[in-house]
Amino acid sequence: KSPIQILIGTIKSDPSKSIYFSSLMTLCGAALGPFLDSYHSLFGVLSYNTPLTFPIFGGVGEGPDLLTCVTTYWVPPLFGLAGFLIGWLYIWLDAMLQAKGNGTNNPQAQLHPPIPKVLLGISYFTFQYWLSGTLFANQVDRTSILVLMSALAAGGFYALDRTLSGFVTSAATAIGGPLIEAGLISTLSGTWAYHYNDTGETGFFPLWIIPVYFLGGPANGNLARAFWNALGDDRIKLAKDETLVPPKQKRFPCPECNGTRAVQCPNCDDGTYVTYGERVICNACRGKGRVICRTCFSKYGDDPNDIENIRRIMDKLPD
């Protein structure tokens, strides 16, 4: 399957899921984006010709600036589009690597991030955004901000992601985001326009904005994976989803399991066995009577040492 066919197959396998996923990622991006953008507006990193100012608590001009949001009217849809694109790029690359059997580059545990990890990633990204604005407002030099933002981005990616699809998406975001900004600054005029108050090394913005964009990958990516899994994890349905079954496996089904990925448990009779005169549940198969097929295990790119993922696969397989 080509990359485009895998993407189309992923969408067509469950259109409703794809629509819900797209809507959630777009809404989250549109909702969070203005607040992130506000850190840079409030701290003087950038200025809009037509700013929109609204208080989070109290009235405008009351209380600390951190409780006031400053953005402009085209920021929510732009961040919504970013959430949509980053989310789908993660899901697409995850599916591609699974289909090609490159599971070692995308460990299964990373594809199922727990909710605390998702929230930590968003919070960490928000902190980086806030810190970059704070450092700029306190007149820290560009190089120091670039070094610190790069360290935060690298540490965040290592702690929150460490997958090939995540690195590709984050790198694409770090390159594409600034290029889009350069285009917007060059083309928008009048009430639509904005500019960075320090045009930096590029003539458009300082280079430290690049690692800020990079960390947006893991923050959005883990959220995307969590939404995708919560809406129904069809990644495991390898025997039914042609986009995720290894090509050789489709042409030549496994002689042991015939493509089902499960075989009879060798340690019991239909999930139980008799010991000391009592019939007990088999611990090897957890009473299922079947275990994962080892003959074709490597063809799916799964980690043989990831016991939790093996159990997850078995739980998803039909009886």
C-alpha positions in Angstrom: 0.0 0.0 0.0 1.2 3.5 -0.8 1.2 6.2 1.9 -1.9 7.9 0.3 -3.7 4.5 0.1 -3.0 3.9 3.8 -4.4 7.4 4.7 -7.5 6.9 2.6 -8.0 3.4 4.0 -7.6 4.7 7.5 -10.3 7.3 6.9 -12.7 4.9 5.0 -12.4 2.2 7.6 -14.5 4.3 9.9 -15.7 7.6 8.4 -17.6 8.6 11.6 -14.6 8.1 13.7 -12.5 10.2 11.3 -15.1 13.1 11.4 -15.3 13.1 15.2 -11.5 13.0 15.4 -11.1 15.8 13.0 -13.6 17.9 14.8 -12.1 17.3 18.2 -8.6 18.2 17.1 -9.8 21.3 15.3 -11.8 22.5 18.3 -9.0 21.9 20.8 -6.5 23.8 18.6 -8.9 26.7 18.1 -9.7 26.8 21.9 -6.2 26.6 23.3 -4.4 28.5 20.5 -5.5 32.0 21.4 -4.4 31.6 25.0 -0.9 30.4 23.9 -0.7 33.2 21.4 -1.7 35.7 24.1 1.5 35.0 26.0 3.5 36.4 23.1 1.1 39.3 22.6 1.1 40.3 26.3 4.9 40.1 26.6 5.5 42.1 23.5 6.9 39.3 21.3 4.5 40.3 18.5 1.8 42.9 17.8 -1.5 42.8 15.9 -2.9 45.7 13.9 -6.3 44.7 15.2 -5.9 43.0 18.5 -8.8 41.4 20.3 -8.6 41.8 24.1 -10.8 40.1 26.5 -10.5 39.3 30.2 -10.4 35.8 31.6 -11.3 37.1 35.0 -12.7 40.6 35.8 -12.6 43.5 33.3 -9.9 44.7 30.9 -7.3 46.6 32.8 -8.2 44.9 36.1 -5.8 42.5 37.8 -2.6 41.0 36.3 -2.1 40.8 32.6 -1.9 37.0 32.8 -5.6 37.0 33.3 -6.2 38.9 30.0 -6.2 37.3 26.6 -4.9 39.3 23.6 -5.1 37.8 20.2 -6.8 38.5 16.9 -9.8 37.1 15.0 -8.0 34.8 12.6 -5.9 33.1 15.3 -8.5 30.5 16.4 -9.1 29.1 12.9 -5.4 29.0 12.2 -4.6 27.1 15.4 -7.6 24.9 14.7 -6.1 24.0 11.3 -2.8 23.3 12.9 -4.4 20.9 15.4 -6.2 19.2 12.6 -3.0 18.8 10.5 -0.7 17.7 13.3 -3.2 15.2 14.6 -3.8 13.6 11.3 -0.1 13.5 10.5 0.5 11.6 13.7 -2.3 9.1 13.0 -1.2 8.7 9.3 2.5 8.1 10.1 1.6 5.7 13.0 -0.6 3.7 10.6 2.1 3.7 7.9 4.8 2.4 10.3 2.5 -0.3 11.6 1.6 -1.4 8.1 5.3 -1.6 7.1 6.2 -3.5 10.3 8.4 -0.8 11.7 7.1 -1.2 15.2 10.6 -0.7 16.8 10.4 2.9 15.7 7.0 3.4 17.2 6.8 1.4 20.5 3.2 0.3 21.3 3.2 2.0 24.7 3.8 5.3 23.1 0.8 4.9 20.8 -1.5 4.6 23.8 -0.6 7.6 26.0 -2.4 7.7 29.3 -4.5 10.8 30.1 -2.0 12.2 32.7 0.8 12.1 30.0 -1.5 13.9 27.5 -2.3 16.6 30.0 1.4 16.9 31.0 2.4 17.4 27.4 -0.1 20.2 26.9 0.9 21.8 30.2 4.6 21.5 29.3 4.1 23.1 25.9 2.1 25.9 27.5 4.9 26.5 30.0 7.4 26.7 27.2 5.2 29.2 25.4 4.9 31.3 28.5 8.6 31.1 29.4 9.7 32.3 25.9 7.5 35.4 26.2 8.7 36.0 29.8 12.3 35.8 28.8 11.8 38.1 25.9 9.9 40.7 28.1 12.9 40.6 30.5 15.3 41.4 27.6 17.1 38.0 27.6 19.2 37.8 24.4 18.1 35.7 21.5 20.8 33.2 21.7 20.1 32.3 25.3 16.4 32.0 24.6 17.1 29.8 21.6 19.4 27.5 23.6 16.9 27.2 26.4 13.9 26.6 24.1 15.8 24.0 22.2 16.7 22.2 25.4 13.1 22.2 26.5 11.9 21.0 23.1 14.5 18.1 23.1 13.7 17.1 26.7 10.0 17.3 26.1 10.2 15.1 23.0 12.3 12.5 24.8 9.9 12.4 27.8 6.6 12.6 25.9 7.1 10.8 22.6 10.3 9.2 21.2 8.6 7.8 18.1 9.7 8.2 14.5 6.2 9.5 13.5 6.4 12.0 16.3 9.9 13.3 15.3 8.9 13.6 11.6 5.7 15.5 12.6 7.5 17.8 15.1 10.2 18.5 12.5 7.6 19.3 9.9 5.9 21.6 12.4 9.1 23.4 13.2 9.8 24.0 9.5 6.3 24.6 8.2 5.1 26.8 11.1 7.7 29.5 10.7 7.4 29.4 6.9 3.7 30.0 7.2 4.3 32.9 9.5 6.8 34.4 7.1 4.1 34.1 4.4 1.5 35.7 6.6 3.7 38.6 7.7 4.6 39.2 4.0 1.1 39.1 2.6 -1.3 40.3 5.3 -2.0 44.0 5.3 -4.2 46.6 7.0 -6.4 45.3 9.8 -5.3 41.7 9.2 -1.5 42.4 9.6 0.8 41.6 12.5 4.6 41.6 13.1 7.2 40.4 15.5 8.7 43.3 17.5 12.1 41.6 17.2 12.5 40.4 13.6 15.5 38.5 14.7 18.0 36.6 12.5 15.4 35.9 9.7 14.0 39.4 9.2 10.6 38.0 10.2 11.0 36.5 13.7 13.8 35.3 16.0 15.0 31.7 15.5 14.0 30.7 19.0 10.4 30.4 17.7 11.5 27.2 15.8 11.9 24.9 18.9 8.6 26.3 20.3 6.9 25.0 17.2 8.8 21.7 17.5 7.3 21.0 20.9 3.8 21.5 19.5 4.3 18.1 17.9 4.3 15.9 21.0 1.7 18.1 22.8 -0.8 17.7 19.9 0.3 14.2 18.9 -0.4 12.5 22.3 -3.7 14.3 22.4 -4.5 13.0 18.9 -3.5 9.4 19.8 -5.6 9.6 22.9 -8.7 10.8 21.0 -8.1 8.2 18.2 -7.9 5.4 20.8 -10.9 6.6 22.7 -13.0 6.8 19.6 -12.2 3.1 18.9 -8.8 1.5 18.4 -9.0 -0.2 15.1 -5.2 -0.5 14.9 -5.4 -4.0 16.4 -8.0 -5.3 13.9 -5.1 -6.2 11.6 -6.9 -9.2 10.0 -9.8 -7.1 9.0 -8.2 -3.8 8.0 -6.2 -4.2 4.8 -4.4 -1.0 5.3 -2.7 -2.4 8.4 -2.0 -6.0 7.5 1.5 -6.7 6.3 1.4 -7.3 2.5 3.0 -10.7 2.8 0.6 -11.7 5.5 -2.4 -10.9 3.2 -1.0 -13.1 0.4 0.3 -15.9 2.6 -1.7 -16.2 5.8 0.2 -17.6 8.8 0.1 -21.4 8.7 -0.3 -21.6 12.4 -3.1 -19.1 13.1 -4.4 -18.5 9.5 -4.1 -14.8 10.0 -6.1 -14.6 13.3 -3.0 -14.0 15.4 -4.2 -16.4 18.1 -3.5 -20.2 18.6 -4.6 -22.8 21.1 -3.0 -22.3 24.6 -0.5 -25.2 25.0 -0.8 -25.1 28.8 -4.6 -25.7 29.3 -7.8 -27.1 27.9 -10.0 -24.2 26.8 -8.8 -21.8 29.5 -8.6 -24.1 32.5 -6.7 -27.1 33.8 -6.8 -29.5 36.7 -4.2 -29.4 39.4 -4.3 -31.2 42.7 -7.8 -32.3 41.9 -9.1 -28.8 41.3 -9.9 -27.1 38.0 -8.2 -23.6 37.9 -8.0 -20.8 35.4 -4.9 -20.8 33.3 -2.6 -17.9 34.0 -0.8 -18.2 30.6 -3.9 -17.3 28.6 -6.0 -15.7 31.5 -8.8 -18.2 30.9 -9.2 -17.4 27.2 -7.9 -20.7 25.9 -5.8 -18.9 23.3 -2.4 -17.2 23.3 -0.7 -14.9 20.8 0.8 -16.6 17.7 4.6 -16.5 17.9 5.1 -17.7 14.3 3.8 -14.4 12.7 4.4 -12.1 15.7 7.4 -10.3 14.2 5.5 -9.5 11.0 3.3 -7.0 12.8 6.2 -5.0 14.3 5.1 -5.7 17.9 7.6 -5.7 20.8 7.8 -9.3 22.2 8.8 -7.8 25.6 5.8 -5.5 25.8 3.5 -7.9 27.8 0.8 -5.2 28.3 0.5 -4.7 24.6 0.3 -8.4 23.9 -2.6 -8.6 26.5 -4.2 -5.6 24.8 -4.0 -7.3 21.4 -5.6 -10.5 22.8 -8.4 -8.5 24.5 -9.2 -6.9 21.1 -9.3 -10.1 19.1 -12.8 -11.6 18.6 -13.6 -14.8 20.4 
